[in-house]
Amino acid sequence: MEEVLEFREVFINPVIKSEEGNLWKFNEGCLSIPHIREDVQRKDIVNIEYFDEQWNFKQKSFSGLAARIIQHEYDHLEGVLFTDRISPLRKRLLKNKLMDISRGNVEVDYKMKFPILKK
């Protein structure tokens, strides 16, 4: 975790150009899905193009946990959550917990917004 303590980047209009290297599992969680953590496999290198906070065009490669963070956050831009990347069996086992979260039946110490569900 030491490698990402000082990791601070602004990514405007990012595009992941490629993901390379070996797949490795890491136990991921997300503020959008509180109290659930699962092992997710991702490649260990990501090549990305983006604009920084000064609107300078950048092309960079990131590896390790930085690459994983980028991939996780990029997934959000694509409408993908980490639970979409776990096995169907694990997802079925978590179904009730995920439904409770989607209904707002979860307690967290940060603000969450839930969609209005039709009955």
PyMOL commands that set and color helices and strands:
alter all, ss='L'
color gray80, all
select helices_A, chain A and resi 2-4+64-77+82-85+88-93+95-102
alter helices_A, ss='H'
color red, helices_A
select strands_A, chain A and resi 12-30+33-51+57-63
alter strands_A, ss='S'
color yellow, strands_A
deselect
rebuild
show_as cartoon
